[in-house]
């Protein structure tokens, strides 16, 4: 027979009541259920907002002294495989019995298959930018001038992304609102025309031009885009629209618009101390901070003992006996294509 001690029973009841009183309250879950809390802090705090902007810079700019990650995965393979300098690819002209998007060899022919996971892809970057532009004005906490500087940088990068897309593909789907990354967006947003895509790029660059400073006062901000950077890139976009690539009828109004945009960019830059380099021409590559020709800067490291120095591409182009990073070695046919020192073909020199 089982016996129950009344004292122990009282203790168990008391503990049960305490447990029930705590478990019935879900107040401690409220903060954890506020999934937007992190975003609110980003848009209310200058330091967090600046870190967000820097993160977007990182999505576009080189991270290892080489080419930008987005460029490497979207364009670089196709460009380099048509060059004598490309290393490691021997299948560019190889014929295959069948081509399937599931096989890696098909990427050289038909491009990489779209995926549902989030990668550092074009519309991932656009979504990150749209999140900031769509939300930052809903919160206080950041001074208006600084908020404009932050938004200006985001408008610049979105304008740059659409300009780059237009230069490669013409018209593309234009997204100005942050899309749900979980839902497959394929086919939901129609493709815009090349004119609309470039117009959006130039509109974003106009916004950036109006919001950004002509020159950053803090030396720590060296390398950030300015109003002159935005105006210069808008001039490039206007020139692309006027070029034979899109201007088959040679519309003179487009050329005039391109001239006006580039003249405005030049005036903005000159008003803020930019211009031609006045020192010794050989020093133009070694003077980084304060270089008047540096309208748009991609910073690399300055460590002279670093194997990659200031550019990974610089080490790739070295001969293999000079600590080339990838040790690119030209074929004999490539070497024979160049003349000897006296200008004669190989085999005919004295």
C-alpha positions in Angstrom: 0.0 0.0 0.0 1.3 3.5 -1.0 1.3 6.2 1.6 1.4 10.0 1.0 2.9 12.4 3.4 0.7 15.4 3.9 3.6 17.8 4.2 5.1 16.7 0.9 1.6 17.1 -0.7 1.4 20.7 0.5 4.8 21.4 -0.9 3.8 19.9 -4.3 0.6 21.9 -4.4 2.4 25.1 -3.7 5.0 24.4 -6.4 2.2 23.6 -8.8 0.5 26.9 -8.1 3.7 28.8 -8.6 4.4 27.0 -11.9 0.8 27.7 -13.1 1.0 31.3 -12.2 4.2 31.8 -14.2 3.2 29.6 -17.1 -0.1 31.4 -17.6 1.7 34.7 -18.3 3.3 35.1 -21.7 4.6 38.6 -21.1 8.2 37.4 -21.3 7.5 36.3 -24.9 6.2 39.6 -26.2 9.7 41.0 -26.9 10.8 37.8 -28.7 7.6 37.9 -30.8 8.4 41.4 -32.1 10.3 40.2 -35.2 10.6 43.8 -36.5 12.5 45.0 -33.4 15.9 44.7 -35.0 14.8 46.7 -38.1 13.5 49.4 -35.9 16.8 49.7 -34.2 18.6 49.9 -37.5 16.4 52.7 -38.7 16.6 54.7 -35.4 20.3 54.5 -34.7 22.9 56.2 -36.8 25.6 53.7 -36.1 23.4 50.7 -36.9 22.1 52.4 -40.0 25.6 53.2 -41.2 26.6 49.6 -40.6 23.6 48.5 -42.8 24.9 50.9 -45.6 28.4 49.5 -45.3 26.9 46.0 -45.6 25.4 47.0 -49.0 28.7 48.4 -50.1 30.2 45.0 -49.3 27.7 43.3 -51.6 29.0 45.4 -54.5 32.6 46.1 -53.9 35.6 43.7 -53.9 36.1 41.8 -50.6 39.4 40.2 -51.2 41.4 42.6 -53.3 40.1 41.0 -56.5 36.9 41.5 -58.5 33.6 42.2 -56.7 31.7 39.1 -55.7 28.6 40.0 -57.7 30.7 40.6 -60.9 32.6 37.4 -60.5 29.4 35.3 -60.3 27.4 37.1 -63.0 29.8 38.3 -65.7 33.4 37.5 -65.0 33.3 33.8 -66.2 31.9 34.7 -69.6 34.4 37.6 -70.1 37.5 35.8 -69.0 36.7 32.6 -70.9 37.1 34.6 -74.2 40.6 35.8 -73.1 44.0 34.3 -73.5 44.6 35.2 -69.8 41.9 32.8 -68.5 43.2 29.9 -66.4 41.8 26.5 -65.7 39.0 26.4 -68.3 39.6 24.0 -71.1 36.0 23.1 -72.0 34.7 26.3 -73.5 34.5 24.9 -77.1 34.0 21.3 -76.1 31.0 19.6 -77.6 28.7 17.6 -75.3 26.2 14.9 -76.2 23.5 16.6 -74.2 23.0 19.8 -72.3 21.1 19.8 -69.0 20.7 22.7 -66.5 21.5 20.1 -63.8 25.0 19.6 -65.1 27.7 22.2 -64.3 29.1 22.0 -67.9 25.8 23.5 -69.1 26.5 26.7 -67.2 28.9 27.8 -69.9 26.2 27.6 -72.5 22.9 28.5 -71.0 23.7 30.1 -67.7 23.2 29.0 -64.1 19.8 27.9 -63.0 17.8 30.2 -60.8 17.6 29.1 -57.2 15.1 29.6 -54.4 17.7 30.2 -51.7 19.1 33.7 -50.9 22.4 34.4 -52.6 24.4 37.5 -53.3 22.4 38.0 -56.5 21.1 41.0 -58.3 17.7 41.1 -56.7 18.9 40.2 -53.3 21.0 43.4 -53.3 18.0 45.4 -54.7 15.8 44.0 -51.9 18.3 45.0 -49.2 18.4 48.5 -50.7 14.6 48.7 -50.9 14.2 47.6 -47.3 16.2 50.6 -46.2 14.6 53.1 -48.6 11.1 51.9 -47.8 11.5 52.0 -44.0 14.0 54.6 -42.8 11.6 57.6 -43.0 9.1 55.9 -40.7 11.3 56.3 -37.7 13.0 59.2 -35.8 16.3 59.1 -34.1 18.7 59.9 -36.9 19.3 63.6 -37.8 17.7 64.6 -41.1 21.0 65.5 -42.8 22.6 62.1 -41.9 19.4 60.3 -42.9 19.6 62.0 -46.3 23.3 60.9 -46.7 22.4 57.3 -45.9 19.4 57.3 -48.3 21.5 58.9 -51.0 24.0 56.1 -50.9 21.2 53.5 -51.2 19.7 55.4 -54.2 23.1 55.4 -55.8 23.6 51.7 -55.5 20.1 50.9 -56.7 20.7 53.3 -59.7 24.0 51.6 -60.3 22.5 48.1 -60.2 19.7 49.0 -62.8 22.3 50.8 -65.0 24.5 47.7 -65.0 21.5 45.4 -65.7 20.4 47.7 -68.6 23.8 47.7 -70.1 23.8 43.9 -70.2 20.2 42.9 -70.7 18.3 46.0 -71.8 15.0 45.9 -70.0 14.6 44.0 -66.7 11.9 43.7 -64.0 12.0 46.8 -61.8 11.4 46.3 -58.1 11.0 49.4 -55.9 9.5 47.6 -52.9 11.1 44.9 -50.8 9.8 41.6 -52.0 9.1 38.6 -49.8 12.2 36.4 -50.2 10.3 33.2 -49.3 7.9 33.4 -52.3 9.3 32.5 -55.7 9.0 35.8 -57.6 9.5 34.2 -61.0 6.9 35.7 -63.4 5.3 38.0 -60.9 6.9 41.2 -62.0 6.8 41.9 -65.8 10.0 42.9 -67.6 10.2 46.6 -68.2 11.7 48.1 -71.4 15.3 49.2 -71.7 14.1 52.8 -71.7 12.2 52.3 -68.5 15.1 50.5 -66.8 17.6 53.3 -67.7 15.1 55.9 -66.7 14.7 54.3 -63.3 18.5 54.1 -63.0 18.8 57.8 -63.8 16.0 58.8 -61.5 17.7 57.0 -58.6 21.0 58.7 -59.4 19.2 62.0 -59.5 17.9 61.3 -56.0 21.4 60.3 -54.9 22.9 63.5 -56.4 20.4 65.7 -54.5 20.9 63.9 -51.1 24.6 63.2 -51.0 27.4 65.7 -50.1 29.8 67.0 -52.7 32.7 65.8 -50.6 32.8 64.0 -47.2 34.3 66.0 -44.5 35.4 63.1 -42.3 38.5 61.3 -43.6 37.1 58.0 -42.4 34.4 58.4 -45.1 36.9 58.4 -47.9 35.7 56.0 -50.6 32.0 56.7 -50.1 30.0 57.9 -53.1 29.3 61.6 -53.4 26.9 63.8 -55.4 29.5 64.1 -58.1 29.8 60.3 -58.2 26.1 60.0 -58.7 26.0 62.8 -61.4 28.9 61.2 -63.2 27.3 57.8 -63.3 24.0 59.4 -64.5 26.0 60.9 -67.3 27.3 57.5 -68.2 23.8 56.1 -68.2 22.6 58.9 -70.4 25.5 58.3 -72.8 24.5 54.6 -73.0 21.0 55.5 -73.9 22.3 57.9 -76.6 24.7 55.3 -78.0 24.1 53.1 -81.1 23.3 50.2 -78.7 19.9 51.8 -78.0 19.7 54.8 -80.3 19.4 53.2 -83.7 17.9 56.3 -85.2 20.6 58.6 -83.8 18.1 60.8 -81.9 20.0 64.0 -81.3 17.9 64.8 -78.3 19.5 61.9 -76.5 22.9 63.1 -77.3 22.0 66.5 -76.0 20.7 65.0 -72.8 23.9 63.0 -72.4 25.9 66.1 -72.9 23.9 68.1 -70.3 24.2 65.3 -67.8 27.9 65.0 -68.1 28.4 68.8 -68.1 26.4 68.9 -64.8 28.6 66.2 -63.4 31.8 68.0 -64.3 30.5 71.2 -62.7 29.5 69.5 -59.5 32.9 67.8 -59.3 34.9 70.9 -60.0 32.9 72.9 -57.4 33.9 70.3 -54.8 37.6 70.2 -55.6 37.8 67.4 -58.1 39.7 67.7 -61.3 42.8 66.6 -63.2 45.8 65.4 -61.2 48.4 68.2 -61.0 51.4 66.3 -59.6 53.8 64.0 -61.3 51.9 61.6 -63.5 53.8 58.6 -62.2 52.5 59.4 -58.7 48.8 59.3 -59.7 48.4 55.6 -58.8 50.1 55.9 -55.4 48.2 58.9 -54.1 44.8 57.6 -52.9 43.3 59.9 -50.3 42.9 63.3 -51.7 43.5 62.4 -55.3 41.4 64.9 -57.2 40.7 62.4 -60.0 39.3 59.8 -57.6 35.6 60.3 -58.3 34.6 56.8 -57.4 37.0 54.7 -55.3 37.3 51.0 -54.6 39.7 50.8 -51.6 42.2 48.0 -51.3 44.7 47.3 -48.6 48.0 49.2 -48.4 50.2 46.5 -46.9 53.3 46.2 -49.0 54.1 42.7 -47.6 50.7 41.3 -48.5 50.9 38.7 -51.2 47.9 40.2 -53.0 49.2 43.8 -52.5 46.5 46.3 -53.6 44.8 44.1 -56.2 44.4 40.4 -56.7 44.3 41.0 -60.4 47.8 42.4 -60.2 49.1 39.1 -58.9 47.2 37.1 -61.4 48.9 38.9 -64.2 52.4 38.2 -62.9 54.5 35.4 -64.3 54.6 32.2 -62.2 58.2 32.8 -61.2 57.2 36.2 -59.5 54.7 34.8 -56.9 51.7 34.9 -59.1 48.6 34.3 -57.0 47.1 31.9 -59.5 50.3 31.3 -61.5 48.8 31.9 -64.8 51.0 30.3 -67.5 50.5 31.3 -71.2 50.5 28.6 -73.8 53.2 28.4 -76.4 50.8 29.6 -79.0 50.1 32.7 -77.0 53.8 33.4 -76.6 54.5 32.8 -80.3 51.8 35.3 -81.2 54.0 38.2 -79.9 57.0 39.5 -81.8 60.6 39.5 -80.5 62.2 42.7 -79.1 63.3 43.9 -82.6 59.7 43.5 -83.9 60.3 40.4 -86.0 58.2 37.2 -85.6 59.7 34.4 -83.5 62.1 32.4 -85.6 63.1 35.3 -87.8 64.9 37.4 -85.3 68.8 37.6 -85.3 
